[in-house]
Each structure stands twice: as structure tokens, then as C-alpha cells.
Amino acid sequence: MDREKKQLLRFMAVNDQRFIIPIYQRSYDWDIENCAQLFDDLVKIIKLERDSHFFGSIVGKNTSDGRHENYLIIDGQQRLTTVSLLLLALYKLLNRQILSSADETIQPKIFEEFLVNRFQKKDSWFKLRLNKSDQKAYQSLFSDDPEIVLGYNITNNFNYFYNRIQELEVSADELYEALWKLEVIDIWLSEKDNAQLIFESLNSTGLALSEGDKIRNYILMDLPMKQQEEYYEKYWNKIESFTGRNLSMFVRAYLSIKNERIPPQSRIYIEFKNYVDSSHVEIEQLLADMLEYANRYRVLLKGKTADSALNGSIYRLNRLESTVTHPFLLEVLRYLDEKKLSIQEVSEVFRMVENYIFRRIICEIPTNSLNKTFLQLNREIIRLDGTVNQYVDKLKYIFRTKKERERFPQDQEFKHSFENKLVYQMNSKNRIYLLERLENDGTVEDKDVYRHVDAGDYSIEHIMPQHLTEEWKQELGDDYEKVHEIWLHRAANLTLTGYNSSYSNRSFQEKKKTKNGFEDSGIRMNSWIAKQDKWTESELEERSDLLANRAQEIWYYPVTKYEPQSEQNEPYHLDEEIPLDCEPEIYRLLQKKRKVSNWDDLYVQVVQQLYAADPTILQKLASSGLSDLGANFNTDPSVFKKSEKIADGIYIRTDNELQKKISVITNLLSKYDMDPSDLTIYFKNKKENTIFGANPSYYSHYWDFALPVVQRKAGSYSPFKNVNSRSNYGWINGFSGISGFYFCLVATSQEVRVEFVFSKKDKTANKKAFDALFAHKDDIEQELGRPLTWIRNDDAISSKVCIVKRGLNIKKEKDWLEMADFHAEWGRKFSETIRPLVLQNNESSKRH
């Protein structure tokens, strides 16, 4: 294997040589963004009068078929193909006299030296031979009237260069001169070299450049050598050290703050370049700013502040692996550096974040909204009055007003979830965190629980063991199976011990009194256990209540009297419930804000903006129309009742409903490797921050919340086991096993109900079945312990029996837990008492 540094154009200009892309190589996949970077670099070469620009390596192997010299490209096809497209675009503009050159030889040189082998036959005429599909698109571009091959990066990138060159940022001569300054490392292999092994090593994770490597090279490479050394020691080495050498994660958080959006992991370097280029920041100023944030990032990783409580929160947040909080907490630490917040205020902020994170874990609230929550949190706080004043109280106010997937669970929900949580089945980091806090919160005489657990000294002990002995069965009583099933993995039955193996399945008294048992334990949470004479459901219930109350104190809910002076017009994102009754006024996407007049205008503009960023995706969708998403695009507008033009040959359907339009945008964003949260929408004259508008979306949110509770408490049979929770109505139906008869859960702004409804098409059959059940009225109500409401409804087809609880309001989220518990309890009771009788009567009527 030999290598040589050379000019790329000199490499390409070898007479009669073809560059062959092997069939096993991937297709050409550089997109417009890659092409834009190359062109920007060429412009910089001219503007900054650079002598050269390193353009990577090209690895190949010489082959010959007797007539032709072929160079097999093992690595570097993307660069070689892209420069060929740029040269072809420049040649065509000169050939068509759209551009002119002071040097008349440039046009024929481009064509005859870099693009074709002029004396070769047709099959060998093109110097570059790509794979079959790419080659067709590439060769079509040489025609005077090319057949446009849609859906290929080859075509799109050529058109991009053809249009970009005409913007005349540099002249044709200057562009040609800049291309001569591109340098590559030409690595050619001998017959003895294993091309596959070399290719794998060049592209392995071990030798591939990391995002951090790329960023470092981008910042320092073009500086004079002396300045490179100075900046590396003064800034860069410290930045890497402070960030634990995990530069990619740090830069991701840094860019999130600067750009107000979270870059995808795969695009950190690209987003960083875009940020630097668009902000026009001086390199030393950039490095100084990054160093300040890296120093704050070091605090997030290591703590070591002057406040022990703050250090504790930092350590625990790291144990919870809550990197999602970093953009927000970095800004909080900036206020500390700027002396806008005291260290005590910062400590309280970190504690509130810790409480928020863990309450949500216990209540099993999905985490996919947290990136957006913490990205926006500082701006939300500042926006309340434009200052950092009362920062902690404003944070508490914001947390208290969070709804739905972003909510800070209130005490009732948290306690209920804590008591019923199967703690032992939680993620290890979460359950150890929980037990460590129960042991250590509120005392300076704390145990180093994490160190002992990591070392294997401490482990989790089931007080009532996982496998019951006869002695345990007798102690638990006749319902031992039920008690064991319900309580085994809950917090009430768990503790920490250093002697788990010696406890085994021993009786409770033995676990108490044995050497190193609960009575000898130095772990605080074991002291209450040691005072008990037995361990039955009664003790489990008592400890559950004690621990749940303590949990509410440890992970306390925010309390503040702060109220903003005026209501704010908050931004919305597609991944949250948006007020469909309001018209959008402004949207933000790809760091650009645009005004819109209505939803349809937003719909079209967003798609047009995405098309401009990369037309390939929409071209493929419009050409195929095979998928659910593709069915909304076409090359022929007549297939739609109503449509709008996105670009030449691309049309979008616009006669669909608003929810469908939102779905199209959401799915399209994912095609562009973007999140729904990347699209921000501001609304006209929005007067209240609420999910409730003309569309009663609170119904579907309540059923999302309530159905899991109902299903969990269903008992042996659940009428609602396979029910879809996405109901936009105040009721949801469950199955009884008899066609036309069903269970119904009802929620309104005044009451909640559980009903059993007789609703066959045959009115007589409904009345007969109702009467048969009514004959058992006294027995049913005695078993249930409550009178029911019996509605025969003689003038209507259907009849029903129901139970009602008044004074609860579905529009008040604080009522939801009580409503869900009512639906769960009485849904189960109805299925256990009423359903068997209805089934029995139905079978009896069939026989007769």
C-alpha cells in the first residue's frame, strides 16, 4: 500500500483512466447539505486566499482489462462523484454561455480531462462509472436535453450546483481555481493488499473520526500553526478535560442552548458548523464561550460546589442518568456564575428538577417529552416577566402549570402510584435511588448506599420472601396467595441489608432476631421493621402508608404563591395537544421563523421548506404514492380534489382534515430525521394556556389516564381489556360477552357513572333481560353494599342499571385519580356481580 498527497484535479486528469465504483459499494448518498458544505468551503478558499484545502482520502486499486486502465474506488466515491457533478455543472454553464471565462481553455479542459475519455468508445467514454441506477442519472446529465431522473441525489445535487454557481459568489474562473486547491491523500493498493480489510479498518469505529474530532479539526485546522498550539492549550484541551472527554454530549447540550433545538446525535458536527457559520463568531470568542460552558458541564458531572445539598442532587441526577436536564441546568449554573442566583437558589432548582424527574418515574409518565420540556424551561421562566428575579418561585409556578405528559404529578397521584408500584421490578438505577433516599434523606448521618451497592455489600431484601415456606403461609393467613401476589415487590416489603443470603426464606421472627438481623441492623429503615411482632398484610399496609407519606416529603411538590402579572402566549409543538380552535400566526422550523395566515398556509409552507432542504424525499413520495404518507403527494394534481403546488412536478393534497394535515407534517418530519418538537407554532389571539378548546381533547386524555387503572384492578374478567382509550367522548364501552349488552364508563363535568346497558335492536329482548336482572335487585344491592339506579325506560329501546358519583369534573385534572378509582372499582364489581346473572339468564332464555 502506497500513498501520496496530490491535487484532486490532477488525480482525476489521468488520460484514459476510468474510476469504477464496485457493485458492492453503496449508492451515492451525499445530499444537498453535503454539497452546500463543499461549495461553502470553496468560497472560503477564494475569500480567505487559502493555498489548499484537505479533502480527505481516496483509496483505490489499479486494474486493467487489456484495453482500459481502471481505478477501482474502495473509499472516496462520495467526494469524487460530487466534484464530478460540480465540474459538469460549471462546464454546462460555460458551454451555454450563461457564464463566461477569461480563459477560453477552461471549458474544454473540464470536459475532456475530468469528465470523459474523449478517444474511448461509448461504454468507456465517461471517466466515472457508478452503480447501475446512479449511472443512468449521471449519464442523462450530459445530454443537451436531459431526461430528468427524479428521486436521485445525482440529479438533485447537479441542479443544486447548477443554480448555486449562478449566484456568482465567486466567478467561474475563481471556482475553477478553488477546485485545483482541493487536496487528497491518494492511497493505492498492490495485489498483495487485502482491499476489504483496509476498507473495514478505514471505516471502523476505532479509526473513524468522532463528532468531537471533526469539531476540533474544524475549529483549529485552518489556523496558523502557532495559533493552533496556543488555542489548543488555552481552550481546547481544557474543554475536553472538563467534559470528561465526552465532547459530543457536551456540544449537543451547548448547541441546544444556542440554537434552541436539540440536534440529532448523528448531526452534531453538521449543526455545530452551521451554528458557527451563521453566528459569524470569532474563533477565540467561540472557544472562550465553550470553555465557560464546559466548566459548568464539569459541575454537572462532578459536583464539588460549595453547597453539599447541591452536590448531592448533582450526584443523584447522574445516577438517574438524567442528561436530558443538561441544557436547562447549564443555564442555571450560568446565572450562578453571573451572580444572578445564589448557590442556595441553584440548589433548590436542582432539587425541584430531581423531584420532578422521580415523581414522573413513579407515576410512569412517558419520558419522550422531557427533551422539549427542559430545552424550553429556562425561556419559559424568563418570559414570565423578562427577568431572572424570583427564579425559583417562577420555576415552581411553571412546574405546577405543566399538564398532561409534562405534568409534575400531584400528591394524590404520586402517593397512589408509590403505594402500588412494583419497585423491585423497576430499572436497577431507579430502585436503588429510591431506597437510598428513603434511608438518607433528612439526616447528616447518612450511609454510602451507592458505594455499598456497587461493591455488592448491600442488596435488596424481600421481608416477606419470594418463595413462601409453610411457616410464612400460616403467618399470612388464608389469603396468603393474594397477599403474596399483591405485596411481594412493593416498597412496603423491601429494605436494604448487607446480609441478604443469611436471611433467605427464614420466618419473620428469625429475620428479626438472628445475628445481623433487623434488630441489629445499622440501616435506619430497618428500625421500624424490627419493632413489629409479625409481618402480615396489616404491617404491610401500615408501612406502605408510612413510606408513601415519607416519599411525599422527600420528593415534595412545588409550593409557591407566585402568579404572573399577565398571561403568556406560549409556543406549541406537534408532539403535544395543540389548540385546534386557534389559527396559527407564526411557525419556526430549521431556525427560521415564518408568518402564516391559517392552518392550510402553514401546512403548505412547512412542506415547501422541507422540500427546499432536500427534494429527494418528496420526489420519491410523489412518484410512488404507495405509503399512507405518499398518498398525500403526487406528480399529477388532478388525482386530488384539491391540491397545492410544492414545486415543479410535486403536488400535495389539501382537502384532508386538519388532524390529517398535522399527521402528514409529523410523519414527514420524521423522514427528514426531525422531531415533532422541531416545529414550533405560535397562535393568534390565544387567551389561555389550555388544551381545552372547541375540540374536547380532555376526554381522550382522561381515558388514557383511567383505562390502565381500570384494567389493572379488573379482577378475573375485564370488560375493558382490549378497549382503545382514544375516545373523544365522555363515555367508553366494554364487552359483556352478549351482543347488544355492554358495560359503559361515563365521565362528565358533573359526575362519573358505571352502567350496564341492555341495547339490542329488539326492544322486547332488552326489557325481558332487564326484568330478569331486576328480579335479583335485593341480592345484588346487598352484595354490593350500595343501592343502584335501575332505569327500565319503557318508552325507549334500551334499559340500564347504573351507579353514580357526583361532584367530580372531567375538566379538572385533580379529580382524575378519584374518577379512575371509581370506574375501576365499580367496573370490576359490575362485572363480578351483574355479568354472571345476565349470562345465566341469556342461556336460560335460549333453552326456552
C-alpha positions, -999 to +999 in steps of 0.1 A: +000+000+000+014+034-010+001+069-005+007+103-019-007+138-013-019+154-045-043+178-060-077+162-066-080+175-102-045+162-111-056+128-097-087+130-119-069+141-151-050+109-159-056+101-195-079+072-205-084+062-169-118+052-156-128+054-120-150+024-112-173+022-082-176-016-073-210-031-074-208-039-037-205-003-027-235+017-015-253+041-038-242+077-040-258+093-009-244+128-004-272+152-002-277+189-008-264+197+027-231+180+019-229+198-014-235+231+003-207+225+027-183+217-002-193+249-021-190+270+011-155+256+016-146+265-020-159+301-015-138+304+017-107+292-002-111+322-025-122+348+000-095+338+026-069+333-001-060+298+011-033+278-007-050+245-002-079+226+014-077+190+025-105+170+011-099+135+026-085+104+011-093+082-019-084+046-016-082+025-048-067-003-067-054-003-103-070-029-126-068-035-163-090-053-188-064-052-216-078-021-233-085+002-204-068+014-172-094+012-144-091+025-109-113+006-085-126+031-059-126+014-025-132+045-004-139+081-016-167+077-042-188+104-025-161+131-028-152+120-064-188+119-076-197+152-060-167+171-076-176+155-109-211+169-107-198+203-098-174+203-127-202+192-150-225+220-138-197+245-144-190+231-178-226+233-189-230+269-177-199+279-197-210+259-227-244+275-227-228+309-223-247+316-191-213+322-176-182+335-192-145+329-185-114+349-192-096+317-201-112+300-231-094+267-224-112+261-191-144+248-208-128+221-230-103+212-202-131+204-177-149+182-202-120+164-218-097+160-188-120+154-159-153+141-172-148+120-203-121+099-221-126+116-255-109+089-276-127+060-260-158+042-272-192+049-257-191+023-230-158+037-217-164+073-226-173+085-191-144+087-167-167+079-137-187+047-137-212+045-108-236+017-099-263+010-125-291+032-112-268+061-103-250+058-137-283+063-156-290+095-137-254+107-142-252+100-179-285+117-185-270+149-173-245+150-202-274+153-227-283+187-241-319+179-233-315+156-203-342+132-192-347+142-156-344+112-133-363+121-102-356+107-067-318+105-072-292+125-053-272+127-085-299+148-102-307+169-072-270+177-064-263+186-100-292+210-101-281+225-068-246+232-082-260+245-114-282+270-096-257+279-068-229+287-093-252+313-109-255+332-077-219+344-085-205+344-050-173+337-070-166+339-107-163+308-129-125+313-131-123+316-093-144+285-087-122+265-111-091+278-094-105+268-060-111+233-072-074+230-080-067+237-043-086+206-031-060+181-019-065+144-012-044+115+000-043+091-029-039+056-014-034+029-039-032-008-031-010-035-046-021-070-055-008-082-021-030-058-001-064-071+011-087-043-001-117-054+021-097-054+053-083-020+046-117-006+037-131-020+070-103-005+091-107+029+074-145+029+083-144+011+117-155+028+148-120+025+161-104+048+135-134+068+123-135+104+133-158+111+162-180+141+162-156+157+187-126+150+164-144+167+135-153+197+156-118+201+169-104+198+133-129+222+120-121+249+146-083+245+146-072+232+112-072+264+093-054+285+119-017+292+117+004+266+135+014+289+163-022+299+170-033+263+168-009+254+196-020+284+217-057+278+214-053+241+219-036+246+253-056+276+264-090+264+254-095+230+237-075+207+259-094+222+290-128+218+272-121+181+265-109+176+301-138+194+317-164+174+297-149+140+306-137+136+271-173+131+260-173+161+238-203+150+217-227+151+246-214+184+257-216+200+223-251+186+219-262+204+251-243+236+241-260+237+207-294+230+223-289+262+243-276+283+214-300+271+187-330+265+209-334+230+194-318+196+202-296+183+174-299+146+165-269+126+177-258+119+141-258+156+132-239+172+160-209+182+138-231+195+110-252+215+134-221+229+150-207+240+117-240+257+108-241+275+141-205+288+138-210+299+102-244+316+108-233+334+140-201+348+125-184+344+159-146+348+161-128+315+169-113+327+201-146+342+213-163+309+205-137+288+223-139+311+253-176+307+255-174+269+251-148+268+279-172+286+302-200+262+295-175+233+297-166+244+332-203+244+341-207+210+324-179+198+347-200+208+377-229+188+362-206+158+360-187+161+393-205+185+416-178+198+440-195+231+447-196+249+480-231+236+488-233+200+499-271+197+492-264+209+456-236+183+453-260+156+465-286+165+439-260+165+411-247+131+421-281+116+423-292+131+389-262+115+374-271+082+390-305+086+373-287+093+341-308+124+335-287+140+307-320+154+293-318+181+320-284+194+310-294+223+287-316+238+314-292+232+343-262+247+324-282+279+321-290+278+358-252+274+365-246+304+342-268+325+364-248+314+394-215+324+376-231+358+368-242+362+404-278+364+394-287+334+415-273+324+449-259+289+454-289+282+477-313+292+450-294+270+425-295+241+450-333+244+453-337+244+415-317+212+412-338+197+440-370+206+422-357+190+390-348+159+409-383+157+425-399+163+391-379+136+374-385+110+401-422+116+406-427+111+369-408+078+371-430+065+399-461+076+380-448+060+348-453+092+327-436+087+293-402+104+290-404+114+254-415+149+261-387+157+286-361+169+260-385+196+249-395+204+285-360+211+297-350+228+265-377+254+269-378+256+307-354+285+312-371+305+284-405+299+300-393+312+333-376+343+319-406+350+296-429+354+326-415+389+334-384+392+314-360+388+343-342+362+365-359+377+396-379+352+417-364+324+396-371+296+420-407+306+425-412+310+388-398+276+382-423+262+408-451+280+391-442+266+357-439+231+371-473+234+388-489+245+355-475+217+334-502+194+320-506+160+305-473+144+295-453+173+310-471+173+343-455+173+378-476+146+395-495+160+425-495+143+459-526+122+454-514+107+421-478+102+434-489+086+467-513+062+449-486+052+424-459+049+450-480+026+471-489+003+442-455+005+424-437-028+419-405-013+430-384-044+427-392-047+390-381-011+383-349-003+365-320-010+389-308+026+390-343+038+399-350+013+427-316+019+443-321+056+441-355+052+458-341+032+487-311+054+491-333+084+495-356+066+520-325+058+540-306+090+539-329+120+532-330+144+561-300+132+581-263+141+581-256+106+595-260+091+561-249+057+547-229+055+515-256+033+500-244+037+464-209+026+472-221-004+492-245-015+465-219-010+437-194-031+458-220-058+464-221-052+502-257-041+502-286-058+484-324-055+484-342-078+508-378-090+505-391-091+540-418-115+530-397-138+509-402-145+472-408-182+480-432-188+509-425-215+534-453-233+553-445-211+583-449-179+562-482-192+547-496-198+582-484-163+594-500-146+564-533-164+569-559-179+545-553-152+518-516-158+517-515-162+479-533-129+474-512-111+499-480-125+484-491-116+449-500-080+458-473-070+482-442-090+473-424-064+451-439-032+465-418-008+485-436-018+518-420-053+515-385-041+505-355-029+525-317-029+523-294-053+541-258-064+540-268-100+550-294-110+524-280-145+519-283-153+556-320-141+557-331-164+529-367-177+534-365-176+572-395-166+592-400-130+602-390-136+638-358-153+627-350-124+603-356-100+633-336-118+659-308-137+641-273-123+642-272-092+620-309-093+617-333-064+616-328-058+654-290-055+649-292-035+616-274-002+613-297+007+584-323+033+596-352+020+575-349-014+593-356+001+628-394+002+623-394-033+608-376-046+639-403-032+662-430-054+646-441-087+662-453-102+629-453-094+592-487-097+577-509-076+554-517-053+583-480-044+588-475-041+550-504-017+547-491+004+577-455+005+563-469+013+528-487+043+542-456+054+562-433+052+533-457+069+509-461+098+533-423+100+537-419+099+499-442+129+496-419+148+520-387+137+502-399+144+467-421+173+476-445+190+453-437+227+444-454+253+466-454+289+457-476+320+458-461+334+426-486+344+399-476+361+366-489+396+361-501+388+326-508+357+306-483+345+281-487+334+245-468+301+248-454+282+218-468+248+209-453+218+192-467+189+172-460+163+199-484+179+223-521+187+223-524+219+203-554+243+203-571+233+171-597+261+175-570+287+172-553+299+140-515+298+137-497+331+132-460+322+131-441+289+129-404+282+134-386+254+116-349+249+107-340+281+127-363+302+105-395+320+115-423+324+090-457+342+092-487+322+081-524+332+077-541+299+087-536+262+091-536+255+053-510+281+047-488+266+075-493+231+060-481+241+026-452+264+037-438+237+060-437+211+032-422+236+008-395+245+033-387+208+038-386+203+000-361+231-003-339+215+023-339+181+005-362+175-025-353+138-028-377+126-001-408+143-015-399+134-051-399+097-041-431+101-022-448+118-051-435+093-076-446+062-057-477+072-037-476+037-021-474+045+016-500+063+037-478+093+037-471+091+000-508+090-008-508+128+001-484+137-027-484+132-064-469+144-097-504+149-111-526+174-093-558+160-109-558+129-087-567+152-058-600+170-053-580+200-040-542+204-040-513+229-038-481+230-058-450+224-037-425+225-066-424+217-103-440+182-106-448+179-069-483+185-055-498+180-021-534+171-012-552+199+008-588+187+010-580+165+040-590+173+076-568+193+099-558+163+121-547+145+089-526+175+079-509+175+112-503+138+109-487+143+074-464+170+087-454+149+118-446+118+096-428+139+070-406+155+097-395+120+108-385+113+072-361+143+075-347+129+108-365+156+127-387+156+158-422+170+160-408+193+187-386+209+160-417+227+146-428+255+169-462+272+164-475+305+178-512+313+176-532+344+170-550+360+200-545+330+222-560+339+256-554+309+277-528+282+280-551+252+279-555+220+259-593+225+260-608+243+231-637+236+208-622+201+205-628+183+238-594+166+239-596+163+276-618+132+271-591+112+253-566+123+278-587+112+307-593+078+292-556+074+285-551+080+322-580+060+336-581+028+314-548+014+328-562+019+363-594+001+353-576-028+336-551-032+365-579-036+390-602-057+368-601-089+387-606-122+369-625-106+339-621-072+324-648-058+301-623-031+291-592-053+284-590-046+247-607-012+246-590+016+227-585+046+250-585+072+222-622+082+228-631+118+222-664+113+241-674+113+277-680+075+277-663+043+268-679+009+263-667-025+274-677-061+264-701-083+283-700-114+261-735-109+248-742-090+216-761-058+223-754-057+261-724-038+273-707-021+302-702+017+300-680+041+319-692+077+318-674+109+328-689+144+326-682+178+341-706+170+370-704+132+377-690+098+369-711+067+362-707+029+357-735+014+337-747-020+324-767-013+293-793-035+275-793-022+240-802-049+215-822-037+184-851-058+198-868-036+225-887-066+239-855-086+244-839-057+263-869-053+287-871-091+293-834-092+301-836-061+324-866-076+342-848-109+347-819-090+363-842-067+383-856-098+400-823-102+418-822-065+428-821-070+465-794-097+464-773-076+440-775-044+461-769-064+494-737-079+479-725-046+466-735-027+497-750+002+478-784+009+461-782+011+423-802+032+398-825+009+377-838+025+345-862+003+326-870+032+302-903+018+289-906+044+261-871+038+247-854+007+232-826+004+258-826-001+295-798+001+320-786-002+356-760+022+369-742+037+399-734+074+400-709+096+419-715+133+417-692+163+423-664+152+401-654+171+369-635+156+340-622+191+331-603+192+364-573+170+363-570+169+400-603+148+400-590+122+376-575+098+401-607+097+421-627+092+390-605+065+377-606+047+410-644+048+409-645+035+374-621+007+383-638-003+415-674-004+401-664-017+367-650-047+385-679-051+409-704-049+380-685-075+360-683-098+391-720-095+402-742-084+373-725-101+343-728-137+356-765-132+362-771-117+328-751-146+311-772-171+331-805-155+321-794-153+285-785-190+284-818-199+301-838-178+276-820-196+247-830-230+261-867-220+263 
